[in-house]
Amino acid sequence: MKIYSNKPKLVNEKILEEALNATNNDVENVAIGIEFITRFKIKSLNKKIRNVNKVTDVLSFPMLEGEKFGFLRECDDERDPYSKELYLGDIVICCQRAKKQAKAFGHSIEREICFLTLHGFLHLLGFDHIEKKDETEMMGLAEEILKKFGITRGNNV
């Protein structure tokens, strides 16, 4: 997996690779962008993209559409012809909001960043939480993946 990020040390690549495995999307040469931005920038993006004029923690911008489980195996025609990368999309995370949420939930900023990165990544893989059953599925998968790495709610990483 190739991750383009302005703060690569904040990204736990192993968690994202586990998400690919858990969703049967473990294909080679996958790439994503992750940018950590200020609350002012994410508020502006949230207003522009979702017409919601408030700060949020994470936004995702998928490049592909699919049915969550295994759809990346059918996307070879979407690969960059030169690099052969399959670019899934971009994630933006507000560090200020993540810090505030970590404190509210009683765990570390590292845990919150891992959760938000994974949450955004699951959106790139076709997950959403519009319906309650979809939210339950998405959140359950995220917690299961984080638990494999010992990253649980209320614990410091």
Secondary structure, DSSP 8 states (H G I E B T S, - for coil): -EEEESSGGG--HHHHHHHHHHTT---SSEEEEEEEE-HHHHHHHHHHHH---S--SEEEEES----SSSGGGG-GGGS-TTT--EEEEEEEEEHHHHHHHHHHHTS-HHHHHHHHHHHHHHHHTT---SSHHHHHHHHHHHHHHHHHTT--TT---
